[in-house]
Amino acid sequence: MKRTLILSALCLSAGAALAKTYTLTSPDGRLSVDISDSLTYSLSVDDKLLMDSCIMGLAIEGDETLTKVLSAQKGKSADTATGFLYRQKRIEADCNTLDIQLSDSLGIEMRAYNEGFAYRFLSKCEQDYIVEDEIAEFNFTEDFTAYLPYSTNEERPLAMAFQNTYSVSPLSQSKSLPAFLPATIDCGDCKLTLMESDLEAYPGMFVKAEGTSLRGLFAHYPKETDYWQGRKQLYVTDTFDYIAKCKGERTLPWRIIAVSHEDKEMPLNNLVYLLASPNRIGDTSWIEPGKVAWDWWNDWGLQHVSFKAGINTETYKYYIDFASKHGLEYIILDEGWYDPKSGDMLTTVKDINLYQLVDYATQKGVGIVLWTVFNVLDDQLEDACKTYSKMGIKGFKVDFLDRDDQTAVEMAYRIAEKCAQYHLILDYHGIYKPTGINRTFPNIVNFESVFGMEEAKWTERDAQDMPRYDVTFPFIRMQCGFVDFTPGGMRNATKADFQPIYYNPMTMGTRCHQAAMYIVHDSPFTMLADSPSAYEQDEDYTSFIASIPTTADETIIPQAKLGEYIITARRKGDTWYVAGQTNWEERSVSLNLSFIEEGWYEADILTDGANANKVATDYLREKKTVSKGVTLNIKMASGGGFAMTLKKQKK
């Protein structure tokens, strides 16, 4: 079979050294990309060469070979986006652009921002075509340290839940196993993070280390599928020898190399959101973020009630009462409200009266969200959306996609579009990392793709260092978008005391470490993961976390160091919400309130108690009056944290 190759390094000849070079710099001049006429590129930051002879290429089925640039046009752009349920209300970023034409029907678009470099292929083909492979090689000039989240499925490495901690090692010592994005490379004076945006009708990218390089990998297009019968979950059993089928004129996903000069810049990188396709659903006034009383993590663990707790109407009425009392916007009916083996989400189990629950929740001002499996919803999409929106259900928590081949990505878009038509929100669980689809379909209010709280139910103490991960993923994974981490555990344990318990799960670290998550995380739809019974034993703490909004008008990171600690401050109106987390090391921080406006604020502060290193549930809550420029000295225990609200007082 003949094919079109846009593939630089494999096409270099002796004369290629004389090829023309196009230089693209960021507006501030600190980032520079040199692109050769034969389509390799190098990247420098502050005049230091960090990546060299990197390959960008596309293999398209056909009969012509393209290896040279026909034309190139430089330009400038002032990109803007309105952040919906995002970490800030408005996003602005200037960039310099380079548009390369390879043929009448194929080109490459490149952009250099102060925050990073991005490129994508563009096609104007009149006919459909097959992409046999995409070549994305990231060649680093030194044996830099890599933060890689490896696949957890060695047999089928490109099909798994996209949940793992980060392995940290020099590139040359990385495992011979694909890692999913985002991945960060510590280059000393700056950090580079590999991401993608606007992933649509195309497979997502993995990377695999080869020496001091990372090579892109893509799942092949599915040929045959089968079902895991326990949940009627669809999985791929065989594939074609190509990665994508493309239809006519279109763009391919953006490849992003984000640049962070300081660690505190990392959680605020906006390139994935900025480069995604804009809102396609129009009106968003019906989309409500909020907090959720959740059942699964605490295993329906109610106490001191007159009924047997479980997947039944009485239990969920109790969760609704709890949510209503504390101003929580939602409850979720997680797995079990329909028989997962049946693959039929239109039929509830006998112990659930869904009509009665919706009526009860409506009276209490609480919305209900239903759990389901991706392909189960997809199979019954029109009927499920029509039935449940009419009933008064607010949306779906959709789980177990566990792959990102082209058909999986298309399913995620198809579900988002149909649910938007019926005004249903979506929490995408068991899915690949965010790639900006939440900008395109703002009814997607959260994503998993994070090694979240559920792992505490079965992770051995020495197998994973959760507090360290908690102060690592906000720098890397959160650059891509929301995190459905499901915080709020109340059985908090020190490093010595923690053990995995499925039915009454613990958390690693202090209660304040958990409280901080409601501010540190970008999470518009977030859980109170523990049982109402556990929260009712500490009303003071529960009232505090329940009062924290899930969206913000502005977000800053006053202090942070990857893998060690993070302090996040978010403004909602004229109130600031500030929180910090540390790894297993005790830490004292001096927080200067230079970021708040002039005036007096009432500070409501949760800090680790004097005995939190021994009793992880120990905390103090105090109130004081503060003003701009005041410095607060805060001590965080081992695996600890703090959280505070700063409410501006009226004159």
SVG drawing of the C-alpha trace seen along z (x, -y; Angstrom):
<svg xmlns="http://www.w3.org/2000/svg" viewBox="-43 -52 68 63">
<polyline fill="none" stroke="black" stroke-width="0.4" points="0.0,0.0 1.4,-3.4 1.0,-6.3 1.6,-10.0 4.3,-10.7 4.8,-14.1 7.7,-12.9 10.8,-14.9 13.6,-12.9 13.0,-9.8 13.2,-12.0 16.4,-13.9 19.0,-13.9 22.5,-15.1 21.2,-18.5 18.8,-18.8 21.4,-20.7 20.9,-23.6 17.2,-23.6 15.5,-26.9 14.7,-27.5 11.7,-29.4 12.0,-30.9 9.0,-31.4 9.3,-33.2 7.0,-33.9 5.8,-37.6 8.2,-38.0 11.1,-36.5 11.9,-33.8 10.7,-30.9 12.1,-30.2 11.2,-27.5 13.3,-26.8 11.4,-24.8 13.3,-23.4 12.1,-23.3 12.0,-19.5 9.7,-19.7 11.9,-19.1 12.0,-21.6 14.0,-22.6 12.9,-24.5 14.9,-26.9 13.9,-28.7 16.0,-31.7 18.5,-30.8 19.0,-27.3 18.4,-24.5 16.1,-22.0 14.7,-20.1 16.4,-19.4 15.5,-17.6 12.0,-16.9 9.8,-15.2 6.2,-16.0 4.7,-13.9 1.6,-12.3 1.3,-9.1 -1.8,-9.2 -2.9,-6.5 -2.3,-7.6 0.3,-7.8 2.2,-11.0 5.2,-11.8 5.4,-15.3 8.7,-16.3 9.1,-20.0 7.4,-23.3 5.7,-25.0 5.0,-28.3 5.1,-29.8 3.3,-32.8 4.1,-34.5 1.5,-36.4 0.3,-37.5 -2.8,-36.6 -4.5,-37.8 -6.4,-34.8 -9.2,-35.1 -11.7,-32.9 -14.5,-33.3 -13.9,-30.8 -17.1,-28.9 -16.9,-27.1 -13.2,-27.7 -10.4,-28.9 -10.8,-32.4 -13.5,-34.3 -11.5,-35.5 -8.4,-34.1 -6.1,-36.2 -2.9,-35.2 -0.9,-36.8 1.0,-34.6 3.1,-34.6 2.0,-32.3 3.5,-30.4 1.2,-28.8 3.0,-26.2 1.5,-24.9 2.7,-21.5 0.3,-21.0 -3.0,-22.4 -4.8,-20.2 -2.5,-19.9 -0.8,-22.3 0.5,-22.9 -0.5,-25.7 2.0,-26.7 1.7,-29.1 4.2,-30.4 2.8,-31.8 4.7,-33.0 3.2,-29.9 4.3,-27.4 4.4,-26.1 1.6,-24.4 1.1,-22.9 -1.5,-21.0 -2.1,-19.6 -4.9,-21.0 -6.5,-19.1 -8.6,-20.5 -9.0,-17.2 -12.3,-16.9 -12.4,-13.1 -12.3,-11.0 -8.9,-9.6 -7.2,-7.2 -4.4,-8.3 -2.1,-5.3 0.0,-6.9 1.1,-10.2 4.7,-10.8 5.4,-13.0 8.9,-12.7 10.1,-14.9 13.9,-14.8 15.5,-16.4 19.0,-17.7 19.9,-16.2 18.8,-13.4 16.2,-15.5 14.0,-14.3 10.6,-13.1 7.3,-12.9 5.4,-10.0 2.0,-8.4 2.5,-5.0 -0.3,-2.8 -1.6,-0.3 -2.4,2.3 0.7,4.1 -1.2,6.4 -3.2,3.7 -1.4,0.5 -3.5,-1.9 -6.7,-0.8 -7.0,-1.5 -8.6,-4.0 -5.9,-6.8 -5.3,-6.7 -1.8,-6.4 0.7,-8.3 3.8,-9.9 7.1,-7.9 10.0,-10.4 13.3,-9.5 15.8,-10.6 14.4,-10.0 17.0,-7.3 15.8,-5.3 12.1,-5.4 10.1,-2.2 9.5,-0.7 5.8,-1.3 3.5,-3.9 2.5,-6.8 -0.6,-8.9 -0.6,-12.7 0.0,-15.2 3.7,-14.4 6.2,-16.9 9.9,-17.2 12.0,-19.1 14.7,-20.9 16.2,-22.7 15.4,-26.3 12.0,-25.5 9.5,-22.7 7.9,-21.5 4.6,-19.7 3.3,-17.7 -0.5,-18.0 -3.0,-18.0 -6.2,-20.0 -9.2,-19.9 -9.1,-16.1 -12.1,-15.2 -12.7,-12.2 -9.1,-11.1 -7.2,-9.0 -5.5,-10.5 -1.7,-10.5 0.4,-8.4 4.2,-8.8 6.9,-6.2 10.5,-6.9 13.4,-5.9 16.7,-7.2 16.3,-10.9 13.3,-11.1 9.5,-10.6 7.7,-9.2 4.0,-9.6 1.8,-6.5 -1.9,-6.2 -4.5,-3.5 -5.5,-1.9 -9.0,-2.1 -11.2,0.6 -12.2,3.5 -14.0,5.8 -15.4,5.3 -16.9,7.4 -18.4,6.7 -17.3,7.2 -20.4,8.8 -20.2,7.4 -21.1,3.9 -21.9,4.6 -18.8,2.5 -17.5,2.3 -13.9,3.1 -11.8,3.6 -10.7,7.1 -9.1,6.3 -8.0,3.3 -7.1,2.2 -3.6,1.2 -4.4,-2.5 -5.2,-5.1 -8.0,-7.3 -10.6,-7.7 -11.0,-11.3 -13.7,-13.0 -12.9,-15.9 -11.8,-19.3 -10.8,-19.3 -8.1,-20.0 -6.2,-17.5 -5.5,-17.9 -3.1,-20.5 0.2,-19.2 1.2,-21.4 4.5,-21.9 3.7,-24.1 6.5,-26.1 6.6,-27.0 9.5,-29.1 8.2,-28.7 6.3,-25.8 3.5,-28.1 2.7,-28.9 2.0,-25.3 -1.6,-24.9 -2.6,-28.1 -1.5,-27.2 -4.6,-27.8 -3.4,-26.5 -5.6,-23.4 -8.7,-25.4 -7.7,-28.3 -6.9,-26.1 -10.1,-24.0 -13.1,-24.6 -15.5,-27.2 -18.9,-26.6 -21.2,-24.6 -24.3,-24.4 -25.2,-28.1 -27.1,-29.0 -25.4,-27.8 -27.6,-29.4 -29.2,-26.1 -25.8,-24.5 -25.3,-24.5 -22.1,-23.6 -22.1,-22.4 -21.2,-19.9 -22.5,-16.4 -23.5,-14.1 -22.0,-10.8 -22.8,-7.2 -20.2,-4.9 -16.9,-5.8 -18.5,-5.5 -20.3,-2.3 -23.7,-3.7 -22.4,-3.8 -25.2,-5.3 -25.4,-4.9 -28.2,-5.4 -31.0,-5.0 -34.1,-2.8 -33.7,-1.2 -31.0,0.9 -28.7,-1.4 -28.0,-0.5 -29.3,-1.0 -32.8,-1.8 -35.2,-4.8 -34.9,-5.3 -31.2,-5.6 -31.2,-8.2 -33.9,-10.2 -31.4,-10.5 -28.7,-11.7 -31.1,-14.2 -31.9,-15.5 -28.2,-15.8 -27.6,-17.7 -30.5,-20.0 -29.4,-20.8 -25.9,-21.8 -26.8,-23.5 -25.3,-20.9 -26.7,-21.1 -26.8,-17.4 -26.7,-13.7 -25.5,-10.9 -27.1,-7.5 -23.9,-5.5 -23.6,-2.0 -26.4,0.3 -29.5,-1.8 -30.0,0.2 -28.6,3.8 -25.2,3.1 -25.1,6.6 -28.3,5.9 -26.8,2.9 -30.3,1.3 -30.3,-2.0 -34.0,-2.6 -35.0,0.0 -34.3,-0.6 -33.8,2.1 -36.9,2.9 -35.7,1.1 -35.5,-2.2 -38.5,-4.4 -36.9,-7.0 -40.0,-9.1 -40.5,-9.3 -36.9,-10.3 -37.0,-13.0 -40.2,-14.5 -38.6,-14.4 -35.3,-16.0 -37.2,-18.7 -39.1,-19.7 -35.7,-19.9 -34.0,-21.9 -31.5,-19.1 -30.7,-17.7 -30.2,-14.0 -27.4,-12.7 -27.4,-9.1 -24.3,-6.9 -24.0,-4.8 -21.4,-3.2 -20.4,-5.1 -21.5,-2.6 -24.7,-1.8 -25.7,-5.4 -24.6,-5.6 -26.7,-2.6 -29.8,-4.1 -28.9,-7.7 -32.0,-9.3 -34.4,-7.3 -32.3,-7.9 -32.0,-11.6 -35.6,-12.0 -36.9,-9.9 -34.7,-11.2 -34.7,-14.9 -38.5,-14.7 -38.5,-13.1 -36.3,-15.8 -32.9,-14.2 -30.2,-16.7 -27.5,-14.7 -25.3,-11.6 -22.0,-10.5 -20.6,-8.4 -18.0,-5.8 -15.7,-3.2 -14.8,-4.4 -11.2,-3.3 -9.7,-4.0 -9.2,-6.9 -9.2,-5.4 -11.1,-7.4 -14.4,-5.7 -14.2,-6.2 -13.5,-9.9 -16.4,-10.1 -18.6,-8.5 -17.6,-11.2 -18.6,-13.9 -21.8,-12.2 -23.0,-11.9 -22.1,-15.5 -24.0,-16.9 -27.1,-14.9 -27.2,-15.5 -26.8,-19.3 -29.9,-19.1 -31.8,-17.8 -30.2,-20.1 -28.3,-17.3 -24.9,-17.9 -22.1,-15.3 -19.4,-14.1 -17.0,-12.2 -15.5,-9.5 -13.2,-6.6 -12.1,-8.6 -9.0,-10.0 -7.5,-13.3 -9.4,-16.5 -8.5,-18.0 -10.7,-21.1 -14.0,-19.4 -15.5,-21.1 -15.1,-24.4 -16.8,-23.0 -19.5,-21.3 -19.8,-23.3 -22.3,-20.8 -19.3,-18.5 -18.7,-19.7 -15.9,-17.4 -13.4,-14.7 -11.6,-11.9 -8.3,-10.8 -6.7,-11.2 -5.5,-8.9 -8.2,-10.0 -9.7,-9.2 -11.2,-5.8 -7.6,-4.5 -7.5,-4.8 -9.9,-1.9 -7.4,0.6 -3.9,-1.0 -1.4,0.4 0.3,-2.3 3.8,-1.7 2.6,-1.2 1.6,-4.8 2.5,-8.1 -0.8,-9.9 0.2,-13.2 3.0,-13.6 0.7,-12.8 -1.7,-15.4 0.9,-18.1 2.1,-16.8 -1.0,-16.3 -2.3,-19.9 0.9,-21.1 0.7,-18.5 -2.7,-17.0 -4.7,-20.1 -3.1,-22.0 -5.4,-20.1 -8.6,-20.8 -11.0,-19.7 -10.3,-16.9 -13.0,-14.6 -10.8,-13.6 -13.8,-13.0 -12.4,-14.5 -13.8,-14.8 -12.8,-11.7 -13.4,-11.9 -11.4,-8.9 -8.0,-10.6 -4.8,-8.7 -1.2,-9.5 1.5,-7.7 1.9,-5.1 -1.8,-4.5 -3.1,-4.3 -4.5,-1.0 -6.8,-0.2 -10.3,0.6 -12.9,1.0 -16.1,0.4 -14.9,-2.3 -12.1,-3.8 -9.3,-6.0 -7.4,-8.9 -3.7,-9.5 -3.0,-12.8 -5.0,-15.2 -8.5,-16.4 -7.2,-19.9 -5.4,-18.2 -8.8,-17.0 -10.5,-20.4 -7.8,-22.1 -8.8,-20.0 -12.0,-21.9 -10.0,-25.0 -6.8,-23.6 -8.7,-21.5 -10.3,-22.9 -13.5,-20.9 -16.9,-22.6 -18.8,-19.4 -17.2,-17.9 -18.1,-15.3 -18.4,-15.1 -17.2,-11.6 -17.9,-10.3 -21.1,-9.3 -23.6,-11.8 -23.2,-10.0 -19.5,-10.8 -20.1,-14.5 -22.8,-14.8 -20.3,-13.9 -18.4,-17.1 -20.9,-19.8 -18.4,-22.6 -16.0,-21.1 -18.9,-20.1 -20.4,-23.5 -17.0,-24.9 -16.4,-22.7 -20.0,-22.9 -19.7,-26.7 -16.8,-26.7 -18.0,-27.5 -16.9,-25.2 -16.2,-27.9 -14.1,-31.1 -13.7,-34.5 -10.0,-34.5 -7.3,-32.0 -3.7,-32.6 -0.9,-30.4 1.0,-32.5 3.5,-29.8 4.2,-26.3 6.9,-23.7 6.1,-20.6 5.9,-17.5 6.3,-19.4 3.5,-21.8 1.0,-24.1 -1.0,-27.2 -4.0,-28.2 -6.1,-31.4 -9.5,-31.8 -11.7,-34.8 -15.5,-34.6 -17.0,-38.1 -15.2,-39.9 -14.5,-36.8 -11.2,-34.9 -10.8,-31.2 -7.2,-30.1 -5.8,-26.7 -2.5,-24.8 -1.4,-21.2 2.0,-19.6 3.5,-16.1 4.4,-13.9 6.9,-16.6 5.8,-19.0 6.0,-22.5 5.7,-26.1 4.7,-28.8 4.5,-32.6 1.5,-33.7 1.4,-37.3 -2.0,-38.6 -0.8,-40.9 -3.2,-39.6 -6.4,-40.7 -7.8,-44.2 -7.6,-47.0 -10.0,-46.8 -10.8,-44.6 -11.6,-40.9 -13.0,-38.4 -10.7,-35.4 -12.2,-32.0 -9.3,-29.6 -8.9,-25.8 -5.4,-24.6 -3.9,-21.3 -4.2,-20.9 -1.2,-20.7 -1.6,-16.9 -2.3,-16.3 1.0,-14.5 -0.4,-11.8 -4.2,-12.2 -4.8,-13.2 -8.4,-14.3 -7.1,-17.1 -7.7,-20.6 -8.4,-24.2 -10.9,-26.7 -10.4,-30.3 -11.6,-33.7 -9.7,-36.9 -9.7,-40.2 -7.0,-40.8 -6.1,-43.2 -4.0,-43.4 -0.3,-42.9 -0.8,-41.0 1.4,-37.9 -0.1,-34.7 2.3,-32.1 0.8,-28.7 2.1,-25.3 1.1,-22.2 1.5,-18.8 2.8,-15.7 0.4,-15.1 -1.3,-18.3 -2.9,-21.4 -5.0,-24.4 -8.1,-26.2 -9.5,-29.7 -12.1,-32.1 -11.4,-35.8 -14.8,-37.7 -14.6,-41.4 -16.4,-43.4 -18.7,-46.1 -17.8,-49.7"/>
</svg>
